């Protein structure tokens, strides 16, 4: 497996992985489960739209993992250079390749990039019920600082 910066040819695969891997862990999915389809699109379609926007705006802040000649995972990130804070944003691994350390390798690469760019802190957020993500983050040294509560209501 190799990890490298994303390029424009990777975008369709990044979006495909997003569609199959982001299922039950997004806020959009939780809202869909509670309220039904919102805005005429499935929850994963909104996540794909978000990732497409990230790819269009900041492809240089996306790493991809390549195995067997194809992109099998990705990690996006942002940096607040004034405050020296790096943000782990969206990341996913193709379900067929999960459990092989690919997510961990992507996170190590992002953290290395933060160090290289002079960041002093790294921040990541996830849903409380996303235990797989929480395990990866804690394995890499992240410590919980706060929990937030999300509410919805039909109008």
Secondary structure, DSSP 4 states (H G I P E B T S, - for coil): -EEEE--GGGHHHHHHHHHHH-GGGSHHHHHHHHH--BTTB-HHHHHHHHHHHHHHHHGGGEEEEEETTEEEEEEEEEEETTTTEEEEEEEEE-GGGTTSSHHHHHHHHHHHHHHHTT-SEEEE---TT-HHHHHHHHHTT--------------
